[in-house]
Amino acid sequence: MAVVFERPKALVDIPTHYCPGCTHGIIHRLVAEVIDEMGIEGDTIGVCPVGCSVMAYDYFGCDMIEAAHGRAPATATGVKRAMPDKFVFTYQGDGDLAAIGTAETVHAATRGENIVVIFVNNTIYGMTGGQMAPTTLPGQVTQTTPFGRDTNVQGYPVRMCEMLSTLDGVALAQRVTVNSVPHIREAKKAIRKAFENQKNGLGFSIVEILSTCPTNWGMTPVDALKRVEDEMIPYYPLGVYKDKTAEEVNK
Amino acid sequence: MERNLMKGNEALAEAALRAGCKCFFGYPITPQTEISAYLAKNMAKAGGVFLQAESEVAAINMVLGAASTGVRAMTSSSSPGVSLKSEGVSYIAGSDLPCVIINVQRGGPGLGGIQPSQADYWQATKALGHGDYQLLVYAPSSVQEMVDKVTLAFDMADAYRMPVMILADGLLGQMMEPVTFPEKKTDFIEKPWATDGHGGKRKHNITNSLYLKPEELEKSVVERFKRYDEIKAKHTEAELYLTEDADIIVTAYGATARVAKSAVNLARAEGIKAGLFRPITLWPFPVNEINEAVKNAKVILDVEMSMGQMIEDVKLATNCSKPVEFYGRTGGVIPTPAEVLEQIKKLGGAK
């Protein structure tokens, strides 16, 4: 029988700790598929900081580093500068990348650090049980915004791809999602492009992936996927915010 | 051997280069900025990486990343900046990574001042960051010794897979002295644990300080403390100066020990039997050495550029077998030999 689908080799064959219906699993698979397709598992070092994905070091087959909360871009900088010929990626959540690690994110980006950043935005702190994130939508109920995020009190969500796209060091800033098959295909293309950019020495590539958290959103997985479409995409439009390769073509 | 007249901070930097430091990440802060400036100029020539980070926090996490690939990595700062590094240092210790951290101390707390101080003794030896761990801490007291200890610090960090600190101060960092450097190090130990890409030749390596099962975390901490025990048994260092017949032992480290040594010499010239005990490793504190030093003494005078921090270790290490008195200046004020001599005399100066 022909094999039509199998676990990517760059994913270790063990159960993950992610909640049912969470889209981390899809995103892990996409990253691992790209690593497989490029044949770079042995030359790749992943950095996963504190958050739901902190234990991703057990899931990816490449060498892995667990970083402090928000510090993955700095840790990845250390790895990449020490070993410029290796592929280095970070895998970060929204609280990590856009709150506690904003400085590390912005400065790695503006330095044009030749790394890939996988940014999983699910508008909530998942690991700690559902508190307000920097990306929590106005009105969204979380453990620390029990009456909904009030922009008069908690301010507004951060749109990272838009912000980062203004920086010269950024090669790719693209927002995708994984709530449908076409979107998953698009997400994979973006991740592939990010890794190709690193191969070609183009600089900092960030792929922001709108993701779900059925557990902390208090929704079924199906409703969670629908929320991405109905509430998240309108606030966080999908698309390419910066792409150096396209700019080159257009010259 | 070639002798160079060199500023302390620059000598620290050159020593790191000679020790095979491949990556330096730092952030500007007085009074240690010459380390960064020197490495900015010379690191690339030596085939290494100098990078000015966006913060102390980022710098230490860059060190974590570089160290995890197996290369020798270092950062340097001064007191307020070292506070910022504490999170990363804890992660480095918890991940069993080697690295060297230099603290050219200045006065505190808060922004404090920019003059020499020893007020970070507790931070370095007891509580730089959260959790059950120690740094190996060297306290040189001359520019030459700073060079020697940086060289040793990298070797010890690699051998014991732990962060090692050079606890200097603004006086040592800014003063110039003649110094001789070792040859550039070329042989390094294997690091099979490094997360440097498995190349399909081994199972993936993981750099990690997270253990959700208490028993596993306990096991990792206990294993680390066994290494600490070995260091305590084998690697304490101290200088004993005129201690054999001394009635009064002055205890002091770093730059203060230079002042104390002058005071001891002045006292001897006046016929007072004074001696100096100078710990070179602050952690582990040289327990056997201090007990040897004070065995014939009547009293101990601890002198520090702080309100008295090392004095607690002096009392603990000697099990309060002798009275321990204290003299300190703080906030960046450097005690003079005359002041210390006066204290020695006050304590009876028993001839």
Interface residues (C-beta under 8 A of the other chain):
Chain A: V12 E41 G42 D43 T44 I45 V47 V54 M55 Y57 D58 F60 G61 C62 D63 M64 I65 E66 A67 A68 R71 A74 T75 A76 T77 G78 V79 K80 R81 A82 M83 K86 A103 E104 V106 H107
Chain B: K22 C23 F25 V49 L51 A53 E54 S55 V57 A58 A59 N61 M62 V63 L64 G65 A66 A67 S68 T69 V71 A73 E87 G88 Y91 S95 T195 D196 G197 H198 G199 G200 K201 H204 N205 I206 T207 N208 S209 L210
